[in-house]
Amino acid sequence: MGEFVEIPPVSSSFSEKEPVLLQVTPIGRIPTPGRHVHGRKVYPRNDITPETHTMGTSLPQYLKIKVHQLALERAYSEIIVVPDYNRYGSPSSVAFDGEKRDKPFNWERPTARMDEETNILYVECFPGFDHIEHYAEIIAGYLRILESQGVNNLTPSSAVSFVPASCSDTLRALEERTNLSEFPGDGVDTVVLGLVWHLGDLTGITKKDPSGAGWNGDGPWQWTVKTFGNGRRVAFLGFRPAFWGCISGEVVHYLASRYKSVKEVIYLGKLGVLTKGVRPNRWLATGGRSLVNGRMVEWDNSLEPVSCELASECVMVGSHVTLGSVLHETKEWHAELAGTVDFVDPEIGKIAQAAVRSGIRFGYLHMITDNLGEKYDEDLSNERTESVLTSRARLHRVVQDVMGHHLSRPL
């Protein structure tokens, strides 16, 4: 039996919260290939159901398409999600067969490795607390739903845990397990992160296959650097894994501290909206405020003026809340924040914090891809349907137009 420790509440709200008690169990050394991971197991909340989560009836399908296939093959004594990027360093690490390999970036998902001696399944995530907790919630949540349906030949959801990663773990992985140090950032003014493969008119790269054809860099990070008419040098920087949650803040801090020429970072992605009446995949979101761990972070959003000037008919400006896992977007959480904040995702507030602390500018322009306040046909469980892809293609064209005008202006 483990001990209970107090950790800061994961849920963000303006009201004071009781500390969250999570059960942790010392585990000593995990026998992963390469660098061993030390730490204590932490158990996810594992309390979501279609009745309590904002996804409602779409929740089981969302979880199903995210769970590594090895977790559904047999019962293990335990499933432990660990901070270890082992994709290219261990032949025993198995890739997820649900990866969307029709794009150059953001397609690698956690690998899994079985320890036959102990009958433990290790799910290996790129180190980052939010990232690891999110995947533990996914696996435990789906197994719990299967249990409620009478499936009893798989690992109990109560046997799913994770080993938290620290900021130093994330930084060490970025420096030692990736090629980020090879990025030619000297002389770069603006770094664009996120959905950079949709900016073909600006990058000159139209291929979207996972080989990264046309991009520079030999490793999970790839890039292209362009000079715009005003002399601004812009790096479009892509990452094959997901820089989920707090990983994104560490990336921005690394870039700003290593390359003194960098004056601005832009993040293009997708997020959820809390406000009713906003149809997914029809709107873009931007703003300059994010609630992070109960405190509001404010900054001068460098993309907001040109976004409102050129695309006011499809751009919403609002406040944002940063939440480490989609699985924590419960109906109770939504009821507390609806009317106070408009948007939610795991990264924006973390990037804003890093940018503010580093003294650089930050802007974001995200697609609204799901509505937490009311049910629509389009949500995170069916992102590859034709109607969704068509609507998003239109938004990508708007984003590209906004970015082209922004990058051509003086910094």
C-alpha positions as CSV (number, residue, x, y, z in Angstrom):
1,M,0.0,0.0,0.0
2,G,1.3,3.4,-0.9
3,E,1.5,6.7,1.0
4,F,-0.7,9.7,0.3
5,V,0.9,13.0,-0.5
6,E,-0.5,16.5,-1.2
7,I,0.0,17.9,-4.6
8,P,-1.4,21.2,-6.1
9,P,-4.8,20.8,-7.6
10,V,-4.8,19.9,-11.3
11,S,-8.1,21.6,-11.9
12,S,-7.9,25.4,-12.4
13,S,-10.5,27.7,-11.2
14,F,-10.8,31.0,-9.4
15,S,-12.1,29.5,-6.3
16,E,-9.9,28.0,-3.6
17,K,-9.6,24.2,-3.9
18,E,-8.8,21.5,-1.4
19,P,-5.5,19.9,-2.1
20,V,-5.8,16.8,-4.3
21,L,-4.7,13.6,-2.6
22,L,-3.1,11.0,-4.9
23,Q,-1.9,7.7,-3.8
24,V,1.8,7.2,-4.6
25,T,3.9,4.1,-4.3
26,P,7.7,3.9,-4.3
27,I,8.9,1.7,-7.1
28,G,12.6,2.2,-7.1
29,R,14.2,1.4,-10.4
30,I,12.2,0.7,-13.6
31,P,14.2,-1.6,-15.9
32,T,13.8,0.4,-19.0
33,P,16.5,0.1,-21.7
34,G,19.0,2.9,-21.8
35,R,18.6,5.5,-19.0
36,H,16.7,4.1,-16.0
37,V,13.8,6.0,-14.7
38,H,13.5,6.5,-11.0
39,G,10.4,7.7,-9.2
40,R,7.2,6.9,-7.4
41,K,4.1,5.6,-9.0
42,V,1.1,8.0,-8.9
43,Y,-2.4,6.8,-9.6
44,P,-4.6,8.8,-12.0
45,R,-7.9,10.1,-11.0
46,N,-9.7,7.4,-13.1
47,D,-13.1,8.9,-12.3
48,I,-14.5,9.8,-15.7
49,T,-17.6,8.3,-17.3
50,P,-19.8,9.4,-20.3
51,E,-22.2,10.8,-17.7
52,T,-19.7,13.0,-16.0
53,H,-17.4,14.1,-18.8
54,T,-18.1,16.9,-21.3
55,M,-17.6,14.5,-24.2
56,G,-20.6,12.5,-23.1
57,T,-21.3,9.6,-25.4
58,S,-18.3,10.3,-27.5
59,L,-15.9,9.5,-24.6
60,P,-15.5,5.7,-25.2
61,Q,-14.6,6.2,-28.8
62,Y,-12.1,9.0,-28.0
63,L,-10.4,6.7,-25.5
64,K,-10.5,3.7,-27.7
65,I,-8.5,5.3,-30.5
66,K,-5.8,6.5,-28.1
67,V,-5.0,3.3,-26.1
68,H,-1.9,1.4,-27.2
69,Q,-2.8,-2.0,-28.6
70,L,-0.6,-4.0,-26.2
71,A,-2.8,-2.7,-23.3
72,L,-5.8,-4.5,-24.8
73,E,-4.1,-7.8,-25.6
74,R,-4.1,-9.4,-22.2
75,A,-4.1,-8.8,-18.4
76,Y,-0.9,-7.4,-16.9
77,S,0.0,-7.3,-13.2
78,E,0.4,-3.5,-13.8
79,I,0.5,-0.9,-16.5
80,I,2.9,1.9,-15.7
81,V,3.2,5.0,-17.8
82,V,6.8,6.2,-17.6
83,P,8.8,9.2,-18.8
84,D,11.1,7.7,-21.4
85,Y,11.5,8.5,-25.1
86,N,12.6,5.1,-26.3
87,R,11.3,5.0,-29.8
88,Y,14.6,4.8,-31.6
89,G,16.7,3.4,-28.7
90,S,15.0,0.1,-27.8
91,P,14.1,-2.8,-30.2
92,S,11.7,-4.0,-27.5
93,S,9.6,-0.8,-27.6
94,V,6.5,-1.3,-29.8
95,A,5.0,1.7,-31.7
96,F,1.3,2.4,-31.4
97,D,-0.6,1.1,-34.5
98,G,-3.0,4.0,-34.4
99,E,-0.5,6.6,-35.3
100,K,-1.6,9.1,-38.0
101,R,1.3,8.8,-40.4
102,D,0.0,11.1,-43.1
103,K,1.7,14.2,-41.7
104,P,5.4,15.0,-41.0
105,F,4.9,16.1,-37.4
106,N,2.8,15.4,-34.3
107,W,2.3,11.7,-35.2
108,E,4.5,9.8,-32.9
109,R,2.7,8.5,-29.9
110,P,3.9,6.7,-26.8
111,T,5.6,3.3,-27.3
112,A,5.0,0.3,-25.0
113,R,7.3,-2.4,-23.7
114,M,6.4,-5.7,-21.9
115,D,8.5,-7.0,-19.1
116,E,7.8,-10.8,-19.4
117,E,9.5,-11.5,-16.1
118,T,7.2,-9.3,-14.0
119,N,4.2,-9.2,-16.4
120,I,4.3,-5.3,-16.3
121,L,3.5,-3.2,-19.3
122,Y,5.5,0.0,-19.5
123,V,4.0,2.8,-21.7
124,E,6.8,5.1,-22.6
125,C,6.0,8.8,-23.1
126,F,8.1,11.7,-24.0
127,P,8.9,13.2,-20.5
128,G,6.5,15.8,-19.3
129,F,4.1,15.6,-16.3
130,D,1.0,16.6,-18.2
131,H,1.8,14.2,-21.1
132,I,2.4,11.2,-18.8
133,E,-0.6,11.8,-16.6
134,H,-2.9,12.3,-19.7
135,Y,-1.9,8.9,-21.0
136,A,-2.4,7.2,-17.7
137,E,-5.9,8.7,-17.6
138,I,-6.6,7.5,-21.1
139,I,-5.6,3.9,-20.4
140,A,-7.3,3.7,-17.0
141,G,-10.4,5.5,-18.3
142,Y,-10.9,3.1,-21.2
143,L,-10.3,0.0,-19.1
144,R,-12.8,1.3,-16.5
145,I,-15.4,1.7,-19.2
146,L,-14.7,-1.8,-20.5
147,E,-15.1,-3.1,-16.9
148,S,-18.5,-1.5,-16.7
149,Q,-19.4,-3.4,-19.8
150,G,-18.5,-6.7,-18.3
151,V,-15.0,-7.1,-19.8
152,N,-12.9,-8.9,-17.2
153,N,-9.9,-10.4,-19.1
154,L,-7.8,-7.2,-19.1
155,T,-5.7,-5.3,-16.6
156,P,-7.9,-3.7,-13.8
157,S,-8.1,0.0,-14.3
158,S,-7.0,0.3,-10.7
159,A,-3.6,-1.2,-11.7
160,V,-2.7,1.7,-14.0
161,S,-0.3,4.2,-12.6
162,F,2.3,6.7,-13.8
163,V,5.8,8.0,-12.8
164,P,5.7,11.8,-12.8
165,A,8.3,13.7,-14.8
166,S,10.0,16.9,-13.6
167,C,11.0,19.9,-15.7
168,S,14.6,18.8,-15.5
169,D,13.5,15.4,-16.9
170,T,11.8,17.2,-19.9
171,L,14.9,19.4,-20.5
172,R,17.2,16.4,-20.3
173,A,15.1,14.5,-22.8
174,L,15.1,17.5,-25.2
175,E,18.9,17.8,-25.0
176,E,19.9,14.1,-24.9
177,R,17.2,12.2,-26.7
178,T,16.4,14.7,-29.6
179,N,18.3,16.8,-32.1
180,L,16.9,20.1,-30.8
181,S,20.5,21.3,-30.0
182,E,21.2,21.1,-33.8
183,F,18.5,23.6,-34.6
184,P,20.2,26.6,-36.3
185,G,18.5,29.3,-34.2
186,D,21.2,31.9,-34.3
187,G,19.9,34.9,-36.2
188,V,16.2,33.7,-36.1
189,D,13.7,36.4,-35.0
190,T,10.5,34.4,-34.9
191,V,9.9,30.7,-34.2
192,V,6.6,29.1,-35.3
193,L,5.5,25.9,-33.6
194,G,2.6,23.6,-34.0
195,L,0.7,22.9,-37.2
196,V,3.6,24.2,-39.4
197,W,3.0,21.6,-42.1
198,H,-0.2,23.4,-43.1
199,L,1.7,26.6,-44.0
200,G,3.0,25.4,-47.4
201,D,2.7,28.8,-49.1
202,L,5.0,30.2,-46.4
203,T,7.4,27.3,-46.0
204,G,7.6,26.3,-49.6
205,I,7.0,22.7,-48.5
206,T,3.8,21.0,-49.7
207,K,4.5,17.4,-48.9
208,K,2.8,16.1,-45.7
209,D,4.2,12.6,-45.4
210,P,5.9,11.3,-42.2
211,S,9.4,11.2,-43.8
212,G,9.6,15.0,-43.4
213,A,10.6,15.4,-47.1
214,G,11.6,19.0,-47.7
215,W,12.4,19.7,-44.0
216,N,15.9,20.0,-42.5
217,G,17.1,18.1,-39.5
218,D,17.9,14.5,-38.8
219,G,15.8,13.5,-35.9
220,P,12.4,14.2,-34.3
221,W,12.8,17.9,-34.7
222,Q,12.8,19.3,-38.3
223,W,12.7,22.8,-39.5
224,T,13.0,25.3,-42.4
225,V,14.1,28.9,-42.0
226,K,12.8,31.6,-44.3
227,T,13.5,35.4,-44.6
228,F,10.5,37.6,-45.2
229,G,10.4,40.9,-47.1
230,N,11.1,43.0,-44.0
231,G,14.2,41.0,-43.2
232,R,12.6,39.0,-40.5
233,R,14.1,35.5,-40.3
234,V,11.4,33.0,-39.4
235,A,12.0,29.3,-38.3
236,F,9.1,26.9,-38.8
237,L,9.9,24.2,-36.3
238,G,8.1,20.8,-36.2
239,F,8.3,17.9,-33.7
240,R,7.3,14.3,-34.5
241,P,6.1,13.6,-30.9
242,A,3.5,15.8,-29.3
243,F,5.0,18.6,-27.1
244,W,2.0,18.2,-24.8
245,G,1.3,20.5,-21.9
246,C,4.3,21.5,-19.9
247,I,6.7,20.1,-22.5
248,S,5.8,23.1,-24.7
249,G,6.9,25.6,-22.0
250,E,10.2,23.9,-21.7
251,V,10.8,24.0,-25.4
252,V,10.1,27.8,-25.5
253,H,12.3,28.4,-22.5
254,Y,15.1,26.4,-24.2
255,L,14.8,28.3,-27.5
256,A,14.7,31.7,-25.8
257,S,17.6,31.1,-23.5
258,R,19.8,29.4,-26.1
259,Y,19.2,31.8,-29.0
260,K,19.3,35.4,-28.0
261,S,18.1,36.6,-31.4
262,V,14.7,35.0,-30.9
263,K,12.1,37.7,-30.1
264,E,8.9,36.0,-30.7
265,V,7.2,32.5,-30.7
266,I,4.0,31.7,-32.4
267,Y,1.9,28.6,-31.7
268,L,-0.7,27.2,-34.1
269,G,-2.9,24.4,-32.9
270,K,-6.4,23.4,-31.8
271,L,-8.4,23.9,-28.7
272,G,-11.8,23.5,-27.1
273,V,-14.4,26.2,-26.4
274,L,-16.5,26.4,-23.2
275,T,-19.2,28.7,-24.7
276,K,-22.4,27.3,-26.1
277,G,-23.4,28.1,-29.6
278,V,-19.9,27.8,-31.1
279,R,-19.8,25.1,-33.8
280,P,-16.5,23.2,-33.9
281,N,-14.2,23.5,-36.9
282,R,-15.8,26.8,-38.0
283,W,-13.9,29.3,-35.8
284,L,-10.4,30.4,-34.8
285,A,-9.4,31.4,-31.3
286,T,-6.9,33.9,-30.0
287,G,-6.3,36.1,-26.9
288,G,-3.9,37.3,-24.4
289,R,-5.0,35.7,-21.1
290,S,-4.7,32.2,-19.7
291,L,-5.6,30.8,-16.3
292,V,-2.7,28.5,-15.2
293,N,-3.0,26.7,-11.9
294,G,-5.5,29.2,-10.6
295,R,-3.5,32.3,-11.6
296,M,-4.1,34.5,-14.6
297,V,-1.2,35.0,-17.0
298,E,-1.5,38.0,-19.3
299,W,0.6,39.0,-22.3
300,D,0.5,41.1,-25.4
301,N,-0.7,38.6,-28.1
302,S,1.3,39.5,-31.2
303,L,-1.1,37.8,-33.5
304,E,-4.4,39.3,-32.2
305,P,-4.3,42.6,-34.1
306,V,-3.8,41.1,-37.6
307,S,-6.1,38.2,-36.8
308,C,-9.0,40.6,-36.0
309,E,-8.1,42.9,-39.0
310,L,-8.1,40.2,-41.6
311,A,-10.4,37.5,-40.3
312,S,-12.8,39.0,-37.9
313,E,-15.7,37.0,-39.4
314,C,-14.2,33.7,-38.1
315,V,-11.9,34.7,-35.2
316,M,-13.0,34.7,-31.5
317,V,-10.9,36.7,-28.9
318,G,-11.2,35.4,-25.4
319,S,-9.7,34.2,-22.2
320,H,-8.2,30.8,-21.9
321,V,-7.6,28.1,-19.2
322,T,-4.7,25.7,-19.3
323,L,-5.5,22.2,-18.3
324,G,-3.1,19.3,-18.4
325,S,-5.4,16.6,-19.7
326,V,-8.6,16.5,-21.8
327,L,-9.8,13.8,-19.4
328,H,-10.1,16.4,-16.7
329,E,-12.6,18.4,-18.6
330,T,-15.6,17.1,-16.6
331,K,-19.1,18.6,-16.6
332,E,-18.5,19.8,-13.0
333,W,-15.2,21.5,-14.1
334,H,-17.0,23.2,-17.0
335,A,-19.8,24.5,-14.8
336,E,-17.3,26.2,-12.6
337,L,-15.5,28.0,-15.4
338,A,-18.2,28.6,-18.1
339,G,-18.8,32.3,-18.4
340,T,-15.4,33.1,-16.9
341,V,-13.1,31.7,-19.6
342,D,-13.7,30.8,-23.2
343,F,-11.1,28.4,-24.4
344,V,-9.1,25.4,-23.0
345,D,-6.0,23.5,-24.1
346,P,-2.9,22.1,-22.3
347,E,-0.2,24.3,-23.8
348,I,-1.1,28.0,-24.3
349,G,-0.6,29.1,-20.7
350,K,2.6,27.1,-20.3
351,I,4.1,28.8,-23.5
352,A,2.9,32.2,-22.3
353,Q,4.6,31.8,-18.9
354,A,7.8,30.8,-20.6
355,A,7.6,33.7,-23.1
356,V,6.8,36.3,-20.4
357,R,9.7,35.0,-18.2
358,S,12.0,35.0,-21.1
359,G,11.1,38.5,-22.3
360,I,9.9,37.5,-25.8
361,R,6.6,38.0,-27.6
362,F,4.0,35.2,-28.0
363,G,0.9,34.8,-30.1
364,Y,-1.5,31.9,-30.9
365,L,-4.2,31.3,-33.4
366,H,-6.0,28.0,-32.9
367,M,-8.8,26.1,-34.5
368,I,-11.8,25.5,-32.2
369,T,-12.3,21.7,-32.7
370,D,-14.7,20.8,-29.9
371,N,-17.4,22.4,-27.8
372,L,-17.5,21.4,-24.1
373,G,-20.7,23.3,-23.4
374,E,-23.0,21.4,-25.7
375,K,-22.9,18.4,-28.0
376,Y,-22.2,18.6,-31.7
377,D,-21.7,15.9,-34.3
378,E,-18.0,16.9,-34.7
379,D,-15.7,16.5,-31.7
380,L,-12.4,14.9,-30.8
381,S,-13.7,11.4,-31.4
382,N,-14.2,11.8,-35.2
383,E,-11.5,14.2,-36.4
384,R,-10.9,12.3,-39.6
385,T,-14.3,12.6,-41.1
386,E,-14.7,14.4,-44.5
387,S,-16.8,17.2,-43.1
388,V,-14.2,17.9,-40.4
389,L,-11.3,17.9,-42.8
390,T,-13.0,20.1,-45.3
391,S,-13.9,22.7,-42.6
392,R,-10.4,22.6,-41.2
393,A,-8.8,23.1,-44.6
394,R,-10.7,26.4,-44.9
395,L,-9.4,27.5,-41.5
396,H,-5.9,26.5,-42.4
397,R,-6.1,28.8,-45.4
398,V,-7.2,31.7,-43.1
399,V,-4.4,31.0,-40.7
400,Q,-1.9,31.0,-43.5
401,D,-3.2,34.3,-44.8
402,V,-3.0,35.9,-41.3
403,M,0.5,34.5,-40.8
404,G,1.7,35.8,-44.1
405,H,0.6,39.3,-43.3
406,H,2.0,39.1,-39.7
407,L,5.4,37.9,-40.7
408,S,5.8,40.5,-43.4
409,R,5.3,43.3,-40.9
410,P,8.1,44.8,-38.7
411,L,8.6,42.8,-35.5
